[in-house]
């Protein structure tokens, strides 16, 4: 009997076999309804969460300069262009820089946003490859950072502008850690409805229908 070549036992599968197994795994995941649904839902949730973050950044700052309403839309103070839009050609980045000037966010937050945005673009442009299993979805790791930044910005607005003009909070001690902004609640609700256990996921719809009947 011929001696087995040295190291052959450590080689395992040949490259063709490994490639075949990898291809098989991807097809099994792609054809698995639960896996495919989870990937599509998770990706779409990240895209939606990013839009909530972007809207919070732009709309909150613009809303600060709204002076009233006309027949077609809101009217905005000329200071908005001078103090915000002048900071950058992009309304989004101009709003971020304005928030930084107000100490609502810092340089680390700006770097975090860049990573979040890069990841968002990857999901939007490479969704087919993510679903097919050819590209790992890094957005799963980025989601906590996105939610954290969104919460930081929303809480800053609540603490510095909404609470001071609400007489119900006069003299009250504010626990910032206990504040759950509407945007964060929306994301949590979406995840629970879309990805939660069936019984828990259907709870909100059942309660909604129940309260409609009660009215």
N, C-alpha and C positions, 0 to 999 in steps of 0.2 A: 504493500500500500504506500502510495506516495505521501510524503510528509506535507501537511498543510502549510502553505506559505506563512511566514512569520507575520503576525499582525492581522491575518485574515479574520480571525474570530472577533476582532474589535471593529471590523468595518461595518458590520450590520448589513442593512439593505443597500443595494446599489443605488446610484442617483436616480435611475429610471424608476425603480420601485418607490423611492421616497417621493418623487414627483407625482407618480400615479396615485399614491396614497393621499397626498396633499390635494390633488385634484378631486379625488373621491370625497374627501372630507368637505371640501368647498361645495360640491354638488349636494351632498347630504344636508348641509346647513341651509343652502339656498332653497331646497325642496321641502325643508321642514317648516310647516306653517308657523309654528311658535317662534322659531329662531328668526325667520324672515320678518314676521310682524314686529318682533322685539327690536330688530335692527332698524326697520323703517320708522317705528314710533320713536325710538331713542334719538335718531338723527333729526327727525322733524321737531322733536321737543327742544333739541339744542338750538335749531334755527329759530324756533319761536321764542325761546328764552333770550336769544341774542337780539331779536327785534324789540322785545320788551325793554332790554337794557338800552338799546339805541334810542328808543322813543323816550325813555325816562331822561336820558342825557339831553336830548334836543328839546323836547316839549316842556320839561320842567324849567329850563333856562329861559326859553321863549315866553313861557307863561308868566314869568317874573316881570316881563316888560309889556304885557298886554294892558292896554289902557281902556278898552271898551269893545264895542261891536258895531259893525255897520250892516248894510243889507246883504252882503255876500260872505263876510268873514270877520274875524277879530281884527281889531286895530292895535298895532304895536308901536310903542314909543320909538322915536328916532334914535334913542340911546342904545337900542338893541343892536343896530348896525354899527354904531360907534364903539360900543363897549364889548360886543361879542363877535359879530361877524367880521370885524376888522382883524381879529386875532389869527384867522386862518381862512383859506379859500373854501375849505370844507366846513359846512355848518356843524357837522358832528365833532370835528376836531376843535373848531372854535369854541363850541360849548364845553368840551373837555378842558380846554385851557382856561376858560372862564371859571369853571369849578375849581381848578387848581389855584387860581388867583384868590378865590374865596376860602382856601384851605379846606375845601370839602373833600378833595382827593390830593394825592401827592405823586411824585415821580414814579414810585413803585406801582401805583395804581395805573398810571399811564402805560407802563411796561406790561402790566397784566392785561390791560385792554388790548394791546397790540397782539399778544399771544392768543387772546380770546377771538379777536377778529380774524387772525390768520387761520385759526382752527375752523372758524365759521365758513370762511371762503373754501377751505379744503372740503368740508362737508357738502357745501352747495355745488362745487364743481366736480367732486369725485364720488358722489353718492352711489353711482352705479358700481364702482369698484369696491366701495365699502360694503354694499349689500351682497356683492358677489364673493366677498371674502378675500379679495386681492389686496385690500388696504385696511389696516387696523384703524378703528375709530378712536382717535386720540381725544375726541370731543367728550368722551366719558370722563376722562381725567380732568378736562378743562371746565366741566359743568360746575363743580363746587366753587371755583374761582369766579366764574361768571355770576353765580347767585350771590356770592359774598360781595362783589363789587356793586351789584345792583342794590343790595340791601344797604350798603354803606351810603350810597348816594341818596336813596329814598329816605333813610333815617335822618340824614343831614337836613333835608328839606323839612321833614316833619318837626324835628327838634328846633330848628332855627326860624321857621316861618309859620307852620301850621299851629303848633302848640302855643306860641306867644300871643296869637290873636284869638285864641279860644279861651273865653273866661272860665270855662269849666276846669281848666288846669291852673288857675291862679293859685300860687303858693304850693302847688303840688310838687312832690319830688318825682322826677321822671327817671324811670328805669329804661335806658336805651336798649338794653339786652332783651327786654320783654316786648319791644315794639315789633309788630309784624306788618310791614307795609303791604298795601293792596297788591302790588306787583309780585311780591314774594308769595303771598297767599294764592294768587292765580297760578303760579308755577307749581306750587305744592298740590293744588287741586287737580291740575292737568295730569301730573304724574300719578296721583292716586286713582283717578278715573281711568287713565289709559293703561297703566302698568300695575295697578294694585290687584289684590286678590278679588275675584269676581263679586263676592259678597260685599266687601268694603267699597269696591269701585261703583257698584250700583246703588249704594246708600244715598249718595247725594241726589241722584235722579229721583229715587223713591221719595225722599224728603221734600224735594221740590214739587213733585206732583201732589203730595199730601197737603202741603201748605196752600197750593193753588185751590184745592178742593175746599179747604177750610175757609178761604176768603169768599 
